[in-house]
Amino acid sequence: MWARVLGWIGRIPLLWMVLIAGWLAVAPIVPESHLVEKLRRLSHGQLTRPIDIFDLAYHTVPLLLLVLRLWIAVRRPPQA
């Protein structure tokens, strides 16, 4: 099962993943990105509402998928 999931993630174009993860990491730019705000609130123990937890996941998951995609690309054996 994990091989299928990793294979699916490995087929997503890297450019799109970078663009989507980058955009959601900084959106909205002014006054403070949601990701920074939610991480700050999480570190202070103020992240209690379900919508805030969902918002943190919404802005974090694309970054985690990008890291996983890059990890897959690095670990893939070179093709001859």
C-alpha positions in Angstrom: 0.0 0.0 0.0 2.8 2.5 0.9 4.5 1.7 -2.3 1.4 2.8 -4.2 1.1 6.0 -2.2 4.8 6.8 -2.6 4.5 6.1 -6.3 1.5 8.4 -6.7 3.3 11.2 -4.9 6.4 10.6 -7.0 4.4 11.2 -10.1 3.2 14.6 -9.1 5.2 17.3 -11.1 7.7 18.8 -8.8 7.1 22.4 -10.1 3.4 22.2 -9.2 4.2 20.9 -5.7 6.7 23.7 -5.1 4.3 26.3 -6.3 1.3 25.0 -4.3 3.4 24.4 -1.1 5.1 27.8 -1.4 1.8 29.6 -1.9 0.0 28.0 1.0 3.0 28.4 3.3 2.9 32.2 2.8 -0.7 32.9 2.1 -2.0 35.4 3.1 1.1 37.5 3.0 -0.1 40.5 5.0 -0.2 40.9 8.0 1.1 37.4 8.8 0.9 34.1 7.0 -1.6 31.6 8.4 1.1 29.0 8.9 3.3 31.2 11.0 0.2 32.4 13.0 -1.0 28.9 13.6 2.4 27.5 14.6 2.9 30.4 17.0 -0.6 29.8 18.5 0.3 26.0 18.7 3.5 26.8 20.6 1.6 28.9 23.1 -1.2 26.3 23.6 -3.8 28.6 22.0 -4.8 26.3 19.1 -8.0 24.9 20.4 -10.8 25.5 17.8 -11.3 22.8 15.2 -11.2 25.3 12.4 -7.8 26.5 13.5 -6.5 22.9 13.6 -7.9 22.3 10.1 -6.3 25.5 8.9 -2.9 24.4 10.3 -3.2 21.1 8.5 -4.4 22.8 5.3 -1.3 25.0 5.2 1.1 22.3 6.4 0.2 19.2 4.4 1.4 20.5 1.0 4.8 21.3 2.6 5.0 17.8 4.0 4.1 16.3 0.7 6.8 18.3 -1.0 9.4 17.1 1.6 8.2 13.5 1.0 8.4 14.1 -2.8 12.0 15.4 -2.6 12.9 12.5 -0.3 11.6 10.0 -2.9 13.5 11.8 -5.6 16.8 11.7 -3.6 16.4 8.0 -2.6 15.4 6.8 -6.1 18.3 4.8 -7.6 19.8 6.4 -10.7 18.4 5.1 -14.0 20.8 4.0 -16.7 
